[in-house]
């Protein structure tokens, strides 16, 4: 007696070369997995990968560092608003403090060429985007339901050095809340960057007031009139860069109720401490408490 077959059923015969018997399929999957593992080991020999925090070989982040990073950024918070942003009235949200694992990942990603850290940082950014979206949707001052995440633009010099835009790259890989989208609406004015370039000294060594004066008028926004925009930055130190982005957006007619950052530096620190404190904090951080 022939067992009836369900409609559309194909038996693993020569008439259907894409189907394999169960035994052959299992062996094929096993061979494919072994081949993939072999290629991964070969790639490790040619392009070795190590943990961006502790240097353990074999992974972008080792298990312990990944756990600590996840714990440190599990609950997004609101920062004390830095002086340059106080007059804007925006709330400043951050995924975590600019120390330890988070600082190491950001420094390696931005200045160390570790593009493999982009998915890690995108995962860190996603919860704070969700938290901000929930709060703003319940606020009548937020305006329309749709939110636009606006990344702070990188300078032409930094782009040439890094070959990518750190904030835009991380934001593009993040899980966006429903009803939101990325809108790269802010850019640099060329004349503003010429004026800024004539001022001696690094931004890292300047205080909030000095950075604010150096950055004033260097950004412009377009096509945002009537939109609700949230500025997104990687690290918030004095807040001068975010304040200039907020000014540019509002000058173009946008509502800007909040600023989001991957990491925030404690406000009481001086510019010198902000420039050099992260590396020391990373070297003093221990994992034995896990």
Backbone bond lengths (Angstrom), bond angles and torsions (degrees), N, CA, C in turn:
res aa  C-N    CA-C-N  psi(-1)  N-CA   C-N-CA  omega(-1)  CA-C   N-CA-C  phi
1 X - - - 1.472 - - 1.518 108.79 -
2 X 1.310 116.05 131.19 1.461 120.71 -178.02 1.519 110.75 -88.58
3 X 1.329 115.35 129.50 1.470 119.99 179.84 1.512 109.54 -75.48
4 X 1.340 117.51 125.43 1.469 118.96 179.65 1.511 111.01 -64.75
5 X 1.313 115.82 145.18 1.453 121.91 -178.94 1.527 109.90 -106.31
6 X 1.286 114.18 148.90 1.463 119.05 179.34 1.512 109.22 -68.54
7 X 1.330 117.01 151.46 1.465 119.70 179.13 1.519 111.08 -58.07
8 X 1.309 114.97 137.16 1.456 119.64 178.76 1.501 114.61 82.40
9 X 1.358 118.23 -0.73 1.447 120.87 -178.93 1.521 110.05 -72.88
10 X 1.324 116.00 136.64 1.463 121.44 178.09 1.511 108.66 -119.02
11 X 1.289 117.27 129.77 1.456 120.75 177.15 1.510 109.56 -85.50
12 X 1.350 118.22 150.27 1.459 122.03 -178.57 1.515 111.90 -73.85
13 X 1.295 117.03 72.99 1.455 121.67 178.72 1.511 108.68 -117.73
14 X 1.337 114.56 -176.42 1.457 119.19 -179.66 1.524 111.95 -65.13
15 X 1.368 116.75 -22.15 1.452 118.55 178.99 1.524 112.29 -70.93
16 X 1.322 117.63 -16.41 1.470 121.78 178.16 1.519 108.97 -130.07
17 X 1.326 117.85 81.21 1.465 120.17 -174.82 1.508 113.21 -69.50
18 X 1.357 119.08 -11.30 1.462 119.57 -179.15 1.512 112.39 -80.85
19 X 1.345 117.71 -14.55 1.458 121.36 -179.78 1.524 109.88 -99.28
20 X 1.324 115.81 140.61 1.453 121.59 178.51 1.511 109.18 -121.37
21 X 1.331 117.88 148.23 1.460 120.19 174.18 1.515 110.09 -58.49
22 X 1.349 117.78 154.85 1.464 120.24 -176.72 1.512 113.97 -52.90
23 X 1.318 116.99 -42.81 1.453 118.93 -178.96 1.516 112.83 -64.41
24 X 1.323 116.26 -44.47 1.460 120.28 179.96 1.527 110.43 -67.72
25 X 1.359 117.99 -36.60 1.459 120.93 178.91 1.521 110.90 -62.61
26 X 1.346 117.16 -42.75 1.463 120.47 179.57 1.522 110.91 -63.84
27 X 1.360 114.72 -42.97 1.470 117.54 179.28 1.528 110.60 -64.71
28 X 1.340 116.95 -38.04 1.457 120.32 179.36 1.530 111.07 -65.10
29 X 1.359 117.07 -42.48 1.460 120.21 177.66 1.524 110.98 -61.85
30 X 1.332 116.39 -40.81 1.458 120.15 179.98 1.522 110.84 -64.30
31 X 1.331 115.92 -43.39 1.466 119.31 178.73 1.525 111.30 -64.41
32 X 1.336 116.00 -39.41 1.464 119.24 178.77 1.523 111.05 -63.88
33 X 1.343 116.83 -41.63 1.468 120.37 178.75 1.520 111.02 -64.11
34 X 1.343 115.43 -42.02 1.466 118.59 179.53 1.524 110.99 -65.35
35 X 1.334 115.56 -40.23 1.465 119.49 178.76 1.531 110.78 -64.25
36 X 1.345 116.00 -40.96 1.461 119.26 178.19 1.506 111.92 -64.19
37 X 1.333 117.20 -40.78 1.467 120.48 177.62 1.524 111.07 -64.84
38 X 1.330 115.70 -38.48 1.469 119.04 179.24 1.519 110.80 -63.88
39 X 1.329 116.36 -44.59 1.459 119.55 179.01 1.522 111.39 -64.95
40 X 1.339 117.40 -35.11 1.465 120.19 177.20 1.526 110.97 -64.28
41 X 1.348 115.71 -40.63 1.463 118.66 178.00 1.518 111.13 -67.15
42 X 1.346 116.56 -38.59 1.459 119.89 178.20 1.530 110.75 -64.46
43 X 1.348 116.40 -41.60 1.460 119.81 178.50 1.521 110.91 -64.84
44 X 1.347 116.38 -33.81 1.461 119.87 178.48 1.521 111.39 -64.33
45 X 1.340 116.27 -34.23 1.464 119.24 178.05 1.525 111.37 -69.97
46 X 1.324 116.28 -38.44 1.462 120.02 -178.91 1.522 111.91 -80.14
47 X 1.328 116.39 -42.53 1.464 121.80 -178.56 1.530 108.48 -127.87
48 X 1.321 117.74 78.75 1.469 120.05 -176.41 1.521 111.91 -63.69
49 X 1.326 115.74 140.44 1.457 122.96 179.26 1.521 108.39 -116.65
50 X 1.305 115.97 137.70 1.459 120.80 177.67 1.516 109.00 -133.86
51 X 1.319 115.91 160.28 1.456 122.07 179.66 1.529 109.16 -60.86
52 X 1.327 116.38 131.21 1.459 121.15 -177.37 1.517 112.66 -69.19
53 X 1.337 117.91 -13.08 1.459 121.21 -177.67 1.527 111.61 -103.29
54 X 1.332 116.19 -57.74 1.470 119.40 -173.63 1.522 113.03 -103.37
55 X 1.343 118.24 -10.86 1.454 120.64 177.54 1.507 115.25 85.91
56 X 1.323 118.74 5.38 1.464 120.14 178.72 1.526 109.76 -63.76
57 X 1.326 118.90 129.49 1.471 120.69 -175.78 1.516 112.62 -73.20
58 X 1.347 114.42 153.49 1.450 120.33 170.67 1.507 116.72 107.29
59 X 1.346 118.65 -8.30 1.462 119.39 -177.91 1.515 109.59 -157.09
60 X 1.330 115.39 153.61 1.463 120.52 176.17 1.514 110.85 -60.80
61 X 1.327 116.65 -43.86 1.458 123.81 171.29 1.515 107.90 -134.18
62 X 1.325 116.89 131.69 1.457 119.44 177.42 1.532 109.15 -71.24
63 X 1.312 115.82 169.85 1.467 120.04 -174.69 1.523 111.62 -61.54
64 X 1.333 118.14 -44.84 1.459 120.70 -177.63 1.526 111.52 -64.77
65 X 1.321 116.81 -45.25 1.463 119.75 -179.53 1.523 111.18 -66.66
66 X 1.319 116.95 -34.53 1.466 119.66 178.14 1.529 110.58 -66.83
67 X 1.327 116.73 -39.68 1.464 120.46 178.95 1.522 110.52 -63.78
68 X 1.335 116.51 -45.91 1.463 119.94 -178.41 1.523 110.80 -65.51
69 X 1.326 117.17 -40.85 1.462 120.24 177.53 1.521 110.69 -61.97
70 X 1.315 116.38 -41.69 1.467 120.34 -179.96 1.523 110.92 -64.07
71 X 1.336 116.21 -41.00 1.472 119.22 179.05 1.523 111.46 -67.49
72 X 1.323 116.65 -39.57 1.467 120.34 -176.67 1.520 112.68 -68.84
73 X 1.326 117.24 -22.77 1.466 120.57 -176.41 1.530 112.39 -117.79
74 X 1.328 116.73 16.14 1.462 119.89 -176.57 1.518 112.38 -72.02
75 X 1.338 117.20 -27.56 1.458 120.96 -177.20 1.523 109.41 -123.60
76 X 1.318 118.01 97.50 1.465 120.32 177.29 1.526 110.37 -60.33
77 X 1.339 115.17 149.30 1.451 119.89 -177.69 1.511 112.39 -135.84
78 X 1.327 115.03 175.06 1.457 122.53 179.17 1.525 108.26 -104.51
79 X 1.320 116.65 128.34 1.456 122.12 179.61 1.521 111.07 -84.94
80 X 1.328 114.98 155.39 1.458 119.74 167.22 1.524 107.43 -64.58
81 X 1.316 116.61 127.48 1.461 120.42 -173.06 1.529 110.52 -67.79
82 X 1.340 118.37 123.04 1.464 120.70 176.82 1.527 111.35 -64.40
83 X 1.321 116.38 159.68 1.468 121.98 -174.67 1.529 113.43 -54.91
84 X 1.343 120.07 -47.00 1.475 118.45 -178.58 1.520 113.87 -61.33
85 X 1.344 117.59 -21.71 1.465 120.87 -178.36 1.522 113.18 -98.64
86 X 1.339 117.72 -8.85 1.463 120.06 -176.03 1.525 111.93 -60.77
87 X 1.314 116.65 -41.66 1.464 119.73 -177.25 1.527 112.49 -69.00
88 X 1.315 118.30 -20.75 1.465 120.84 -178.25 1.514 112.29 -78.03
89 X 1.343 117.23 -23.03 1.458 120.57 179.97 1.515 115.06 76.24
90 X 1.322 119.05 11.33 1.460 121.19 -179.78 1.523 110.38 -82.79
91 X 1.323 115.65 156.34 1.463 121.33 171.39 1.520 108.30 -94.74
92 X 1.310 115.89 141.61 1.463 121.53 -177.20 1.527 108.85 -110.22
93 X 1.321 115.58 116.28 1.462 122.52 179.17 1.525 109.48 -104.95
94 X 1.322 115.77 146.14 1.463 120.01 177.90 1.518 110.36 -141.01
95 X 1.336 114.54 150.95 1.464 120.17 177.16 1.519 111.83 -78.22
96 X 1.332 117.38 -29.58 1.455 120.39 -179.06 1.509 111.21 -174.00
97 X 1.320 115.20 176.04 1.461 120.64 179.79 1.527 110.04 -84.57
98 X 1.310 115.62 146.91 1.467 121.23 -176.03 1.523 109.83 -78.45
99 X 1.304 115.78 71.88 1.456 122.52 178.87 1.528 109.26 -150.27
100 X 1.342 113.57 166.24 1.455 121.07 169.60 1.541 113.29 55.17
101 X 1.334 117.00 -132.79 1.463 121.24 -174.47 1.530 112.63 -59.42
102 X 1.322 116.47 -43.30 1.463 120.08 -177.33 1.522 111.01 -63.89
103 X 1.319 117.09 -42.40 1.462 120.11 178.33 1.521 111.24 -64.84
104 X 1.326 117.30 -41.54 1.462 120.39 179.26 1.521 111.53 -62.42
105 X 1.336 116.08 -43.27 1.463 119.53 179.84 1.523 111.40 -64.36
106 X 1.321 117.42 -42.81 1.458 120.64 -179.56 1.523 111.58 -65.85
107 X 1.328 116.99 -43.54 1.464 119.91 179.85 1.525 111.07 -65.16
108 X 1.334 116.68 -41.55 1.464 119.94 179.51 1.520 111.13 -67.11
109 X 1.326 116.61 -37.27 1.460 121.00 -179.85 1.529 111.29 -69.04
110 X 1.322 117.16 -46.07 1.455 121.00 -174.66 1.527 112.89 -79.19
111 X 1.316 116.52 -43.33 1.466 120.29 -171.52 1.521 114.44 -113.83
112 X 1.327 117.17 -9.88 1.452 119.73 -177.33 1.511 114.86 -107.04
113 X 1.330 117.27 3.84 1.453 119.82 179.00 1.506 115.00 71.98
114 X 1.343 117.99 18.00 1.464 120.68 -178.42 1.527 110.08 -88.56
115 X 1.332 115.62 75.22 1.466 120.02 179.19 1.522 112.11 -66.69
116 X 1.352 118.21 -17.69 1.465 120.66 178.22 1.523 112.29 -68.53
117 X 1.347 117.04 -10.31 1.456 120.56 178.53 1.528 112.83 -85.54
118 X 1.325 117.52 -6.26 1.468 120.32 -178.22 1.529 111.98 -57.43
119 X 1.354 120.14 -47.71 1.470 118.73 178.39 1.522 113.18 -62.64
120 X 1.332 117.26 -33.86 1.464 120.55 178.29 1.526 110.47 -63.61
121 X 1.321 116.89 -46.81 1.459 120.95 -179.03 1.529 111.36 -71.17
122 X 1.323 117.54 -32.16 1.465 119.87 175.49 1.528 110.60 -63.12
123 X 1.334 116.07 -39.06 1.463 119.90 177.48 1.523 111.39 -66.90
124 X 1.332 117.06 -32.30 1.458 120.95 176.93 1.526 110.78 -69.65
125 X 1.325 116.77 -37.08 1.459 121.17 -177.48 1.525 112.85 -73.80
126 X 1.314 117.68 -30.55 1.467 121.10 -172.72 1.532 113.92 -57.01
127 X 1.358 120.36 -45.77 1.469 118.66 -178.86 1.521 114.11 -63.02
128 X 1.328 118.13 -36.26 1.461 119.15 -179.40 1.520 110.75 -71.80
129 X 1.331 118.06 -32.91 1.462 119.93 173.95 1.531 110.17 -62.85
130 X 1.323 116.69 -42.32 1.463 120.31 179.26 1.526 111.23 -64.10
131 X 1.340 116.66 -40.70 1.462 120.28 -179.53 1.527 111.40 -64.79
132 X 1.328 116.82 -42.72 1.461 120.40 179.55 1.526 110.54 -66.09
133 X 1.322 117.19 -41.85 1.463 120.45 179.79 1.527 111.08 -61.94
134 X 1.330 117.33 -41.31 1.471 120.05 178.74 1.526 111.23 -62.62
135 X 1.320 116.28 -43.53 1.463 118.97 -178.15 1.525 112.05 -67.65
136 X 1.323 116.56 -44.09 1.458 119.22 -175.85 1.525 112.07 -70.25
137 X 1.315 117.43 -30.30 1.469 119.14 178.15 1.527 111.80 -67.73
138 X 1.335 116.15 -23.12 1.458 119.04 177.37 1.510 113.47 -94.72
139 X 1.344 116.96 3.85 1.459 120.85 -178.65 1.514 110.03 -106.44
140 X 1.333 118.26 125.65 1.464 119.77 178.93 1.523 112.99 -66.53
141 X 1.337 117.46 -21.66 1.459 120.08 179.94 1.514 112.70 -75.40
142 X 1.333 117.47 -11.92 1.463 120.49 -177.40 1.519 112.49 -74.11
143 X 1.330 117.15 -21.63 1.455 119.27 178.26 1.515 111.56 84.60
144 X 1.330 118.63 -137.05 1.467 122.15 -176.27 1.524 112.15 -61.58
145 X 1.320 114.62 162.31 1.466 120.38 -177.27 1.526 111.55 -68.96
146 X 1.303 118.20 -37.80 1.460 120.42 -176.38 1.528 110.94 -73.84
147 X 1.322 115.42 132.83 1.465 121.72 177.31 1.518 108.73 -110.04
148 X 1.323 115.35 147.61 1.452 121.72 178.53 1.534 108.35 -119.19
149 X 1.340 115.33 118.46 1.465 120.20 176.77 1.524 108.08 -84.74
150 X 1.317 117.05 120.07 1.463 121.62 -175.56 1.530 108.89 -112.49
151 X 1.327 118.21 109.15 1.466 119.54 179.42 1.512 112.09 -71.62
152 X 1.324 115.93 142.34 1.461 120.74 172.97 1.529 107.63 -68.07
153 X 1.319 118.74 129.02 1.472 119.98 -175.93 1.523 111.78 -73.68
154 X 1.310 115.44 149.68 1.463 120.90 173.84 1.521 109.00 -89.75
155 X 1.307 115.87 155.57 1.461 119.61 179.67 1.519 110.61 -75.01
156 X 1.328 115.69 159.47 1.465 119.80 178.95 1.527 110.84 -62.57
157 X 1.320 116.47 -36.77 1.468 120.11 179.40 1.523 110.73 -64.87
158 X 1.345 116.74 -44.49 1.463 119.91 179.43 1.521 111.17 -66.24
159 X 1.317 117.07 -37.84 1.466 119.38 178.13 1.525 111.41 -63.78
160 X 1.313 116.68 -40.41 1.479 119.08 177.90 1.519 110.78 -64.77
161 X 1.322 116.76 -35.54 1.461 119.87 -178.45 1.527 111.43 -74.04
162 X 1.331 116.71 -39.52 1.459 120.39 -174.78 1.526 113.45 -96.78
163 X 1.327 117.59 -23.32 1.460 124.19 -176.73 1.524 112.36 71.53
164 X 1.319 118.77 13.85 1.461 120.65 175.77 1.522 108.64 -161.26
165 X 1.333 115.47 167.07 1.460 122.83 177.29 1.525 107.62 -101.90
166 X 1.337 119.43 110.10 1.472 120.95 -173.55 1.523 113.78 -59.45
167 X 1.336 117.42 -47.80 1.463 119.78 -175.58 1.527 110.58 -66.22
168 X 1.318 116.93 -45.81 1.463 120.32 -179.53 1.527 111.14 -63.28
169 X 1.322 117.54 -38.30 1.465 121.11 -179.70 1.517 111.55 -64.71
170 X 1.322 117.21 -46.26 1.468 121.01 179.72 1.523 110.27 -66.22
171 X 1.322 117.17 -41.91 1.460 120.63 -178.87 1.522 111.29 -66.25
172 X 1.316 118.07 -37.10 1.463 121.05 179.30 1.524 112.01 -64.86
173 X 1.330 117.89 -28.39 1.453 120.82 -179.53 1.513 114.47 -92.34
174 X 1.337 117.79 -3.86 1.459 120.83 -177.41 1.523 111.01 -79.08
175 X 1.323 115.47 157.80 1.462 121.56 175.64 1.524 107.82 -83.16
176 X 1.326 116.72 108.72 1.460 120.73 -176.46 1.528 110.51 -82.17
177 X 1.327 117.30 137.37 1.468 119.41 173.94 1.526 110.47 -62.08
178 X 1.316 115.61 153.22 1.462 119.41 179.87 1.526 110.18 -61.96
179 X 1.305 115.61 144.36 1.453 120.34 -179.94 1.510 113.82 80.22
180 X 1.332 117.87 12.50 1.460 121.06 178.05 1.523 109.39 -125.58
181 X 1.311 116.38 161.30 1.461 120.40 177.93 1.521 109.39 -153.38
182 X 1.321 115.58 160.11 1.467 122.10 176.63 1.523 108.27 -87.97
183 X 1.326 115.86 128.49 1.454 121.38 179.98 1.524 108.79 -131.26
184 X 1.326 118.41 97.70 1.476 120.80 179.56 1.522 110.90 -76.01
185 X 1.330 115.85 77.69 1.464 121.05 -171.11 1.517 113.76 -97.32
186 X 1.331 118.58 -7.42 1.462 121.66 -176.02 1.523 109.61 -109.05
187 X 1.317 115.68 135.38 1.462 121.67 176.74 1.513 110.33 -138.33
188 X 1.323 115.93 173.64 1.467 121.72 -179.37 1.522 110.10 -91.17
189 X 1.312 115.12 141.21 1.461 120.48 168.85 1.526 108.39 -79.82
190 X 1.302 116.88 133.19 1.465 119.43 179.81 1.514 111.82 -63.08
191 X 1.330 117.02 -43.60 1.467 119.99 -179.32 1.513 111.11 -62.83
192 X 1.385 115.44 -36.33 1.456 118.84 179.23 1.505 112.27 -65.25
193 X 1.345 116.25 -38.83 1.456 118.35 179.88 1.520 112.16 -73.25
194 X 1.329 117.76 -28.38 1.469 118.07 173.42 1.522 109.72 -65.56
195 X 1.355 115.50 -43.36 1.461 118.81 -179.81 1.514 110.35 -64.60
196 X 1.330 117.01 -39.50 1.455 119.80 179.96 1.525 110.79 -67.48
197 X 1.334 116.71 -37.79 1.451 120.21 -177.98 1.517 112.92 -66.21
198 X 1.348 118.05 -24.09 1.460 120.05 179.56 1.521 111.96 -76.48
199 X 1.350 117.28 -12.53 1.449 119.99 -179.77 1.516 108.84 -87.08
200 X 1.318 115.63 125.53 1.462 120.46 -176.14 1.525 110.10 -73.54
201 X 1.334 114.56 156.35 1.452 120.22 175.76 1.515 112.34 97.76
202 X 1.324 114.09 156.79 1.461 120.96 -179.38 1.515 109.82 -90.63
203 X 1.342 116.36 149.77 1.453 120.62 177.47 1.525 111.09 -62.64
204 X 1.313 117.48 -29.61 1.461 120.31 -177.11 1.523 112.21 -66.59
205 X 1.322 118.22 -24.14 1.458 121.49 -177.84 1.518 112.20 -94.88
206 X 1.327 118.37 2.12 1.455 121.58 -177.28 1.519 110.92 -99.71
207 X 1.330 114.66 151.80 1.447 120.49 174.30 1.509 111.23 -80.89
208 X 1.364 114.93 179.77 1.453 119.47 -176.94 1.517 112.85 -61.50
209 X 1.341 117.63 -43.87 1.465 120.62 -178.19 1.521 111.10 -65.91
210 X 1.339 117.16 -39.97 1.466 120.60 179.60 1.521 111.06 -66.26
211 X 1.321 117.28 -42.59 1.466 120.07 178.18 1.520 111.14 -64.45
212 X 1.342 115.10 -39.68 1.458 118.38 -178.78 1.519 110.92 -63.02
213 X 1.337 117.32 -41.74 1.465 120.22 178.32 1.520 111.24 -66.48
214 X 1.343 116.55 -39.21 1.462 119.78 -178.52 1.524 112.50 -68.54
215 X 1.346 116.82 -31.41 1.464 120.81 -175.44 1.526 113.42 -94.47
216 X 1.312 117.59 -12.02 1.457 120.19 -174.26 1.527 111.23 -60.78
217 X 1.330 115.45 125.69 1.457 121.12 178.26 1.509 115.35 80.49
218 X 1.336 118.49 8.24 1.466 120.33 -177.41 1.523 113.34 -89.17
219 X 1.342 118.24 -9.47 1.464 121.00 -178.37 1.520 110.53 -120.36
220 X 1.310 114.91 155.02 1.459 121.56 175.51 1.520 109.17 -143.71
221 X 1.340 115.40 151.80 1.463 121.53 179.82 1.516 109.08 -124.91
222 X 1.328 115.73 158.31 1.449 120.50 179.86 1.524 110.23 -147.98
223 X 1.334 114.67 154.75 1.470 122.76 175.30 1.528 112.54 57.76
224 X 1.340 117.06 39.94 1.466 119.78 179.60 1.530 112.10 -125.36
225 X 1.311 118.86 7.83 1.466 120.30 -176.28 1.533 110.25 -60.44
226 X 1.338 114.80 127.18 1.455 121.03 179.71 1.515 114.93 83.71
227 X 1.337 118.78 -4.61 1.466 121.69 -178.93 1.527 110.76 -87.73
228 X 1.329 115.48 154.81 1.461 121.64 172.96 1.525 107.68 -100.34
229 X 1.303 116.49 113.40 1.465 122.38 -173.03 1.527 110.44 -116.65
230 X 1.317 115.50 142.84 1.461 123.01 173.95 1.521 107.58 -119.97
231 X 1.324 116.17 122.51 1.464 121.41 -179.71 1.523 109.09 -75.24
232 X 1.335 116.64 135.37 1.467 122.16 179.66 1.523 108.78 -120.55
233 X 1.340 115.83 126.54 1.466 121.73 178.90 1.521 108.41 -130.29
234 X 1.336 115.88 168.09 1.461 118.91 -179.91 1.525 111.87 -87.75
235 X 1.338 117.62 -54.42 1.459 122.14 -179.24 1.522 108.90 -128.24
236 X 1.322 116.80 130.01 1.461 121.58 177.46 1.524 108.23 -104.34
237 X 1.322 115.83 115.21 1.466 120.39 177.91 1.524 109.12 -106.78
238 X 1.326 117.58 -83.22 1.460 120.34 177.91 1.525 112.17 -87.40
239 X 1.324 118.03 -19.57 1.458 121.53 -179.01 1.513 114.19 88.96
240 X 1.344 118.18 2.40 1.463 120.55 -176.19 1.525 112.18 -67.72
241 X 1.329 117.57 -39.94 1.471 120.42 -179.65 1.525 110.65 -65.34
242 X 1.339 116.49 -46.13 1.462 119.68 178.70 1.524 111.07 -63.75
243 X 1.336 117.00 -37.31 1.465 120.37 179.33 1.524 111.38 -63.55
244 X 1.319 117.15 -38.09 1.463 120.06 178.61 1.527 110.49 -68.83
245 X 1.327 117.67 -37.57 1.462 120.21 176.60 1.521 110.88 -65.24
246 X 1.337 117.31 -40.71 1.462 120.87 176.97 1.522 110.24 -62.02
247 X 1.338 116.45 -44.17 1.470 120.18 179.63 1.520 111.11 -60.17
248 X 1.337 116.87 -44.04 1.464 120.97 -178.73 1.525 110.93 -63.23
249 X 1.323 117.60 -42.61 1.460 121.06 -179.28 1.522 111.39 -66.24
250 X 1.318 116.38 -44.16 1.460 118.95 -179.34 1.531 111.38 -68.62
251 X 1.309 116.75 -33.40 1.464 119.17 176.62 1.522 111.01 -64.23
252 X 1.337 116.50 -27.68 1.462 120.91 178.97 1.521 112.68 -90.04
253 X 1.339 117.83 4.52 1.455 120.86 174.68 1.507 116.39 96.99
254 X 1.336 118.55 15.35 1.462 121.13 -179.14 1.525 111.23 -95.16
255 X 1.323 116.16 154.48 1.462 122.07 168.62 1.520 107.59 -88.73
256 X 1.330 117.45 134.39 1.467 121.60 179.88 1.527 108.15 -131.71
257 X 1.327 118.71 92.43 1.463 120.51 -177.58 1.525 114.94 -87.74
258 X 1.345 117.92 -14.58 1.468 118.73 -172.87 1.518 111.30 -154.51
259 X 1.328 113.58 161.17 1.471 123.36 172.73 1.517 107.37 -125.91
260 X 1.322 116.75 135.47 1.467 122.64 178.86 1.521 108.53 -116.70
261 X 1.319 115.98 137.19 1.457 120.36 178.09 1.524 110.03 -138.46
262 X 1.314 115.54 147.74 1.461 120.01 176.51 1.520 111.75 -65.10
263 X 1.321 116.76 -41.40 1.461 121.43 -177.30 1.513 109.33 -143.43
264 X 1.323 115.75 148.23 1.453 121.14 178.26 1.511 110.85 -127.63
265 X 1.327 115.58 142.21 1.460 121.79 177.72 1.518 108.29 -93.19
266 X 1.316 116.34 140.72 1.460 120.07 178.67 1.519 110.32 -57.83
267 X 1.314 116.29 131.20 1.460 121.97 -173.44 1.519 113.61 -60.91
268 X 1.370 121.97 -41.32 1.456 119.70 -176.22 1.521 115.06 -63.62
269 X 1.322 119.11 -12.63 1.457 120.25 -178.13 1.518 111.48 -69.50
270 X 1.324 115.23 150.04 1.456 121.09 176.63 1.518 109.50 -83.00
271 X 1.359 118.79 164.73 1.468 120.28 178.03 1.516 112.84 -57.62
272 X 1.350 117.49 -37.42 1.457 119.76 178.88 1.511 112.52 -63.81
273 X 1.342 115.31 -39.98 1.463 119.32 177.72 1.510 111.00 -68.17
274 X 1.334 116.54 -36.98 1.460 119.39 178.04 1.506 111.68 -63.76
275 X 1.343 117.39 -36.05 1.462 120.88 -177.18 1.508 112.06 -72.91
276 X 1.342 117.73 -34.12 1.447 118.88 -174.15 1.498 116.00 -118.89
277 X 1.338 118.25 -4.47 1.446 120.70 -174.07 1.509 114.37 -73.84
278 X 1.302 118.74 -26.30 1.465 120.28 -174.23 1.506 112.15 -67.39
279 X 1.339 117.24 -43.95 1.450 119.41 -178.55 1.516 111.45 -62.49
280 X 1.352 116.14 -41.01 1.455 119.18 179.07 1.516 110.86 -64.67
281 X 1.328 116.34 -40.11 1.463 119.65 179.47 1.521 111.02 -62.87
282 X 1.316 116.68 -38.86 1.463 120.42 -179.91 1.511 110.71 -65.88
283 X 1.334 117.40 -42.46 1.454 119.94 -176.53 1.521 111.43 -69.70
284 X 1.349 118.11 -24.21 1.451 120.74 -178.67 1.529 112.65 -91.67
285 X 1.310 117.42 -3.21 1.453 120.77 -174.53 1.518 110.39 -82.95
286 X 1.327 116.58 135.93 1.469 121.20 -177.19 1.520 110.28 -118.38
287 X 1.319 116.24 155.94 1.461 122.14 -177.41 1.523 112.83 -107.60
288 X 1.340 117.99 1.02 1.465 117.52 -169.09 1.525 112.82 -73.92
289 X 1.356 118.50 -9.99 1.443 119.53 -177.99 1.517 112.51 -77.36
290 X 1.355 117.85 -12.95 1.470 120.66 -177.02 1.529 109.97 -69.35
